[in-house]
Amino acid sequence: METQVFIELMAGSARQTYLTHHIFPSITIAQAILESGWGKKVPVDPATGRSSYNLFGIKGTGPAGSVSVESKEVENGQTVSRTSHFKAYYNYQQSIDDHADFLLKPNYKKVITAATPQEAAHALEKAGYATDPQYAEKLTALIKNYNLSQYDQFSTEEPIVYPPWKLDLGTRALKEGLLTSPEWLSKLDEPMPVWAVLAVALRLLDKQRQMP
């Protein structure tokens, strides 16, 4: 996947998550790039080829179950096989939201309250998010080199105000994987085209059949 395509793919979800978790979109995008290797390291089930949409390598069971990935590790000079179970999601939005929920832990408070992306990057490193001593430096370099700070800018125009019940429906549909893009949350009063209705219906069927 080309770098700019990956960035644009992450940007919408990162900006949506900012509204609920106050994590700079530029930080979220930079972490997704670093943790997933531009999407190339997202765990995939070797048996089914199913993507986990897991951008941050979080282990466990997610909304879409989990994927098992075998890796080789060296222990006491011997190469051994280890099977890891990574959370699986229905879309990248769920992965980014889960990662943001993780950062709500008390030791990451300064990431949430940071005044700048650079400050947030250093707060992540200081809180021990990664063992890499250059983690903050790598994040800030990505933000600078790819101008990720542009995604931290939000329009001053008054947003459309939806009734709480309607916004809750849209947000839940997004988290459940029925909607694949946060852009739909700005179109809650617009009629859905036939293809979109069919897409949601098919995703419901897939979930009932426990398909990816």
C-alpha atoms as a printed R data frame, in Angstrom:
    type eleno elety resid chain resno       x       y      z
1   ATOM     1    CA   MET     A     1   0.000   0.000  0.000
2   ATOM     2    CA   GLU     A     2   1.362   3.432 -0.940
3   ATOM     3    CA   THR     A     3   2.235   5.687  1.958
4   ATOM     4    CA   GLN     A     4  -0.268   8.427  1.178
5   ATOM     5    CA   VAL     A     5  -3.044   5.891  0.607
6   ATOM     6    CA   PHE     A     6  -2.350   4.384  4.025
7   ATOM     7    CA   ILE     A     7  -2.283   7.817  5.668
8   ATOM     8    CA   GLU     A     8  -5.619   8.779  4.142
9   ATOM     9    CA   LEU     A     9  -7.054   5.427  5.210
10  ATOM    10    CA   MET     A    10  -6.059   6.136  8.810
11  ATOM    11    CA   ALA     A    11  -6.896   9.853  8.870
12  ATOM    12    CA   GLY     A    12 -10.701   9.650  8.965
13  ATOM    13    CA   SER     A    13 -10.738   7.139 11.820
14  ATOM    14    CA   ALA     A    14  -8.014   8.981 13.727
15  ATOM    15    CA   ARG     A    15  -9.945  12.260 13.501
16  ATOM    16    CA   GLN     A    16 -13.155  10.552 14.613
17  ATOM    17    CA   THR     A    17 -11.394   9.060 17.642
18  ATOM    18    CA   TYR     A    18  -9.997  12.479 18.568
19  ATOM    19    CA   LEU     A    19 -13.560  13.677 19.192
20  ATOM    20    CA   THR     A    20 -14.079  11.030 21.885
21  ATOM    21    CA   HIS     A    21 -10.584  10.475 23.302
22  ATOM    22    CA   HIS     A    22  -8.683  13.718 22.564
23  ATOM    23    CA   ILE     A    23  -5.633  11.960 21.135
24  ATOM    24    CA   PHE     A    24  -4.010  13.960 18.361
25  ATOM    25    CA   PRO     A    25  -4.859  12.362 14.990
26  ATOM    26    CA   SER     A    26  -1.244  12.892 13.927
27  ATOM    27    CA   ILE     A    27  -0.080  10.772 16.885
28  ATOM    28    CA   THR     A    28  -2.594   8.026 16.126
29  ATOM    29    CA   ILE     A    29  -1.579   7.936 12.454
30  ATOM    30    CA   ALA     A    30   2.135   7.974 13.281
31  ATOM    31    CA   GLN     A    31   1.703   5.123 15.761
32  ATOM    32    CA   ALA     A    32  -0.301   3.131 13.225
33  ATOM    33    CA   ILE     A    33   2.500   3.606 10.678
34  ATOM    34    CA   LEU     A    34   5.209   2.628 13.140
35  ATOM    35    CA   GLU     A    35   3.412  -0.275 14.797
36  ATOM    36    CA   SER     A    36   2.025  -1.843 11.620
37  ATOM    37    CA   GLY     A    37   4.863  -1.064  9.216
38  ATOM    38    CA   TRP     A    38   2.555   0.919  6.945
39  ATOM    39    CA   GLY     A    39  -0.051  -1.835  7.260
40  ATOM    40    CA   LYS     A    40   2.307  -4.619  6.188
41  ATOM    41    CA   LYS     A    41   2.543  -6.135  9.682
42  ATOM    42    CA   VAL     A    42  -1.187  -6.317 10.417
43  ATOM    43    CA   PRO     A    43  -1.732  -9.904 11.651
44  ATOM    44    CA   VAL     A    44  -3.451 -12.143  9.112
45  ATOM    45    CA   ASP     A    45  -4.865 -15.583  9.844
46  ATOM    46    CA   PRO     A    46  -2.617 -17.937  7.826
47  ATOM    47    CA   ALA     A    47  -5.390 -20.505  7.422
48  ATOM    48    CA   THR     A    48  -8.119 -18.217  6.089
49  ATOM    49    CA   GLY     A    49  -6.172 -15.157  4.946
50  ATOM    50    CA   ARG     A    50  -8.491 -13.061  7.114
51  ATOM    51    CA   SER     A    51  -7.111  -9.697  8.162
52  ATOM    52    CA   SER     A    52  -7.384  -8.783 11.813
53  ATOM    53    CA   TYR     A    53  -7.353  -5.015 11.058
54  ATOM    54    CA   ASN     A    54  -5.128  -4.968 14.173
55  ATOM    55    CA   LEU     A    55  -2.860  -1.962 13.664
56  ATOM    56    CA   PHE     A    56  -1.166  -2.000 17.065
57  ATOM    57    CA   GLY     A    57  -0.436  -5.688 17.665
58  ATOM    58    CA   ILE     A    58  -2.845  -5.932 20.600
59  ATOM    59    CA   LYS     A    59  -3.220  -9.509 21.809
60  ATOM    60    CA   GLY     A    60  -6.432 -11.131 22.991
61  ATOM    61    CA   THR     A    61  -9.942 -11.440 21.607
62  ATOM    62    CA   GLY     A    62 -11.585  -8.535 19.801
63  ATOM    63    CA   PRO     A    63 -15.044  -7.830 18.353
64  ATOM    64    CA   ALA     A    64 -14.290 -10.169 15.437
65  ATOM    65    CA   GLY     A    65 -12.567 -12.804 17.550
66  ATOM    66    CA   SER     A    66  -8.851 -13.361 17.084
67  ATOM    67    CA   VAL     A    67  -6.278 -14.564 14.583
68  ATOM    68    CA   SER     A    68  -3.483 -16.969 15.472
69  ATOM    69    CA   VAL     A    69  -0.046 -16.224 14.103
70  ATOM    70    CA   GLU     A    70   3.023 -18.427 14.545
71  ATOM    71    CA   SER     A    71   6.420 -16.812 14.888
72  ATOM    72    CA   LYS     A    72   9.972 -17.986 15.478
73  ATOM    73    CA   GLU     A    73  11.765 -16.835 18.613
74  ATOM    74    CA   VAL     A    74  15.200 -17.586 20.020
75  ATOM    75    CA   GLU     A    75  15.303 -18.796 23.618
76  ATOM    76    CA   ASN     A    76  18.504 -19.957 25.298
77  ATOM    77    CA   GLY     A    77  20.144 -20.234 21.906
78  ATOM    78    CA   GLN     A    78  17.371 -22.424 20.519
79  ATOM    79    CA   THR     A    79  14.824 -21.423 17.879
80  ATOM    80    CA   VAL     A    80  11.303 -22.201 19.052
81  ATOM    81    CA   SER     A    81   7.856 -21.645 17.591
82  ATOM    82    CA   ARG     A    82   5.374 -19.491 19.427
83  ATOM    83    CA   THR     A    83   1.717 -18.976 18.565
84  ATOM    84    CA   SER     A    84   0.245 -15.609 19.448
85  ATOM    85    CA   HIS     A    85  -3.430 -14.714 19.422
86  ATOM    86    CA   PHE     A    86  -4.134 -11.180 18.226
87  ATOM    87    CA   LYS     A    87  -7.395  -9.295 18.545
88  ATOM    88    CA   ALA     A    88  -9.441  -9.153 15.349
89  ATOM    89    CA   TYR     A    89 -11.681  -6.249 14.389
90  ATOM    90    CA   TYR     A    90 -14.213  -5.628 11.638
91  ATOM    91    CA   ASN     A    91 -12.497  -2.428 10.506
92  ATOM    92    CA   TYR     A    92  -9.616  -0.085 11.305
93  ATOM    93    CA   GLN     A    93 -11.898   2.253 13.258
94  ATOM    94    CA   GLN     A    94 -12.447  -0.445 15.876
95  ATOM    95    CA   SER     A    95  -8.700  -1.040 16.123
96  ATOM    96    CA   ILE     A    96  -7.973   2.654 16.587
97  ATOM    97    CA   ASP     A    97 -10.757   3.039 19.169
98  ATOM    98    CA   ASP     A    98  -9.488   0.047 21.143
99  ATOM    99    CA   HIS     A    99  -5.978   1.485 21.118
100 ATOM   100    CA   ALA     A   100  -7.363   4.844 22.282
101 ATOM   101    CA   ASP     A   101  -9.246   3.107 25.108
102 ATOM   102    CA   PHE     A   102  -5.930   1.559 26.179
103 ATOM   103    CA   LEU     A   103  -4.385   5.026 26.406
104 ATOM   104    CA   LEU     A   104  -7.078   6.100 28.881
105 ATOM   105    CA   LYS     A   105  -5.088   4.330 31.610
106 ATOM   106    CA   PRO     A   106  -3.831   6.715 34.322
107 ATOM   107    CA   ASN     A   107  -0.160   6.378 33.344
108 ATOM   108    CA   TYR     A   108  -0.969   7.764 29.883
109 ATOM   109    CA   LYS     A   109  -2.861  10.806 31.198
110 ATOM   110    CA   LYS     A   110  -0.239  13.216 29.856
111 ATOM   111    CA   VAL     A   111  -0.760  11.813 26.349
112 ATOM   112    CA   ILE     A   112  -4.399  12.890 26.535
113 ATOM   113    CA   THR     A   113  -3.655  16.301 28.083
114 ATOM   114    CA   ALA     A   114  -0.658  17.101 25.863
115 ATOM   115    CA   ALA     A   115  -0.717  20.527 24.220
116 ATOM   116    CA   THR     A   116   1.160  19.395 21.098
117 ATOM   117    CA   PRO     A   117   1.737  16.124 19.223
118 ATOM   118    CA   GLN     A   118   5.431  16.324 20.136
119 ATOM   119    CA   GLU     A   119   4.536  16.554 23.814
120 ATOM   120    CA   ALA     A   120   2.182  13.577 23.408
121 ATOM   121    CA   ALA     A   121   4.934  11.547 21.704
122 ATOM   122    CA   HIS     A   122   7.334  12.146 24.591
123 ATOM   123    CA   ALA     A   123   4.578  11.329 27.099
124 ATOM   124    CA   LEU     A   124   4.078   7.966 25.362
125 ATOM   125    CA   GLU     A   125   7.779   7.192 25.574
126 ATOM   126    CA   LYS     A   126   8.089   8.333 29.183
127 ATOM   127    CA   ALA     A   127   5.057   6.241 30.205
128 ATOM   128    CA   GLY     A   128   6.773   3.148 28.818
129 ATOM   129    CA   TYR     A   129   4.494   2.496 25.859
130 ATOM   130    CA   ALA     A   130   7.443   1.056 23.901
131 ATOM   131    CA   THR     A   131  10.919  -0.163 24.828
132 ATOM   132    CA   ASP     A   132  12.484   1.709 21.905
133 ATOM   133    CA   PRO     A   133  14.427   4.652 23.419
134 ATOM   134    CA   GLN     A   134  13.869   6.575 20.168
135 ATOM   135    CA   TYR     A   135  10.117   5.987 20.035
136 ATOM   136    CA   ALA     A   136   9.154   9.650 20.530
137 ATOM   137    CA   GLU     A   137  11.791  10.756 18.034
138 ATOM   138    CA   LYS     A   138  10.465   8.342 15.398
139 ATOM   139    CA   LEU     A   139   6.872   9.481 15.912
140 ATOM   140    CA   THR     A   140   7.746  13.173 15.619
141 ATOM   141    CA   ALA     A   141   9.850  12.468 12.521
142 ATOM   142    CA   LEU     A   142   6.887  10.745 10.852
143 ATOM   143    CA   ILE     A   143   4.608  13.653 11.774
144 ATOM   144    CA   LYS     A   144   7.062  16.149 10.289
145 ATOM   145    CA   ASN     A   145   8.068  14.188  7.172
146 ATOM   146    CA   TYR     A   146   4.495  13.396  6.138
147 ATOM   147    CA   ASN     A   147   2.871  16.593  7.417
148 ATOM   148    CA   LEU     A   148   0.535  14.601  9.652
149 ATOM   149    CA   SER     A   149  -0.214  17.681 11.764
150 ATOM   150    CA   GLN     A   150  -2.592  18.822  9.019
151 ATOM   151    CA   TYR     A   151  -5.042  16.197 10.306
152 ATOM   152    CA   ASP     A   152  -5.040  17.875 13.722
153 ATOM   153    CA   GLN     A   153  -6.825  20.884 12.231
154 ATOM   154    CA   PHE     A   154 -10.601  20.979 12.571
155 ATOM   155    CA   SER     A   155 -12.983  23.407 10.918
156 ATOM   156    CA   THR     A   156 -14.312  26.223 13.064
157 ATOM   157    CA   GLU     A   157 -17.659  25.912 11.306
158 ATOM   158    CA   GLU     A   158 -20.557  24.936 13.529
159 ATOM   159    CA   PRO     A   159 -21.049  21.166 13.201
160 ATOM   160    CA   ILE     A   160 -24.406  19.643 12.379
161 ATOM   161    CA   VAL     A   161 -26.223  18.823 15.598
162 ATOM   162    CA   TYR     A   162 -27.934  15.441 15.585
163 ATOM   163    CA   PRO     A   163 -30.281  14.158 18.288
164 ATOM   164    CA   PRO     A   164 -28.311  12.046 20.810
165 ATOM   165    CA   TRP     A   165 -30.230   8.867 19.924
166 ATOM   166    CA   LYS     A   166 -29.377   9.281 16.243
167 ATOM   167    CA   LEU     A   167 -25.682   9.887 16.916
168 ATOM   168    CA   ASP     A   168 -25.614   6.893 19.275
169 ATOM   169    CA   LEU     A   169 -27.052   4.688 16.534
170 ATOM   170    CA   GLY     A   170 -24.448   5.847 14.039
171 ATOM   171    CA   THR     A   171 -21.567   5.474 16.499
172 ATOM   172    CA   ARG     A   172 -22.676   1.998 17.524
173 ATOM   173    CA   ALA     A   173 -23.070   0.918 13.885
174 ATOM   174    CA   LEU     A   174 -19.513   2.119 13.242
175 ATOM   175    CA   LYS     A   175 -18.095   0.296 16.269
176 ATOM   176    CA   GLU     A   176 -19.992  -2.881 15.366
177 ATOM   177    CA   GLY     A   177 -18.526  -2.814 11.885
178 ATOM   178    CA   LEU     A   178 -21.810  -2.229 10.048
179 ATOM   179    CA   LEU     A   179 -20.455   1.067  8.742
180 ATOM   180    CA   THR     A   180 -16.886   1.020  7.485
181 ATOM   181    CA   SER     A   181 -16.074   4.724  7.525
182 ATOM   182    CA   PRO     A   182 -16.569   7.499 10.113
183 ATOM   183    CA   GLU     A   183 -17.623   9.749  7.229
184 ATOM   184    CA   TRP     A   184 -21.095   8.217  7.510
185 ATOM   185    CA   LEU     A   185 -21.537   9.967 10.869
186 ATOM   186    CA   SER     A   186 -21.752  13.256  8.999
187 ATOM   187    CA   LYS     A   187 -24.494  11.865  6.738
188 ATOM   188    CA   LEU     A   188 -26.977  10.553  9.287
189 ATOM   189    CA   ASP     A   189 -29.838  12.515  7.754
190 ATOM   190    CA   GLU     A   190 -29.005  11.589  4.177
191 ATOM   191    CA   PRO     A   191 -30.761   8.702  2.413
192 ATOM   192    CA   MET     A   192 -28.504   5.692  1.932
193 ATOM   193    CA   PRO     A   193 -27.932   4.574 -1.656
194 ATOM   194    CA   VAL     A   194 -29.017   1.031 -2.538
195 ATOM   195    CA   TRP     A   195 -25.435  -0.259 -2.578
196 ATOM   196    CA   ALA     A   196 -24.876   1.003  0.957
197 ATOM   197    CA   VAL     A   197 -28.060  -0.647  2.234
198 ATOM   198    CA   LEU     A   198 -26.972  -3.908  0.606
199 ATOM   199    CA   ALA     A   199 -23.473  -3.570  2.086
200 ATOM   200    CA   VAL     A   200 -24.860  -3.179  5.625
201 ATOM   201    CA   ALA     A   201 -27.280  -6.095  5.116
202 ATOM   202    CA   LEU     A   202 -24.494  -8.338  3.840
203 ATOM   203    CA   ARG     A   203 -22.219  -7.389  6.737
204 ATOM   204    CA   LEU     A   204 -25.025  -8.382  9.112
205 ATOM   205    CA   LEU     A   205 -25.266 -11.752  7.397
206 ATOM   206    CA   ASP     A   206 -21.501 -12.183  7.543
207 ATOM   207    CA   LYS     A   207 -21.443 -11.440 11.260
208 ATOM   208    CA   GLN     A   208 -24.233 -13.975 11.878
209 ATOM   209    CA   ARG     A   209 -22.205 -16.567  9.979
210 ATOM   210    CA   GLN     A   210 -19.033 -15.474 11.801
211 ATOM   211    CA   MET     A   211 -17.336 -14.549  8.565
212 ATOM   212    CA   PRO     A   212 -14.576 -11.860  8.316
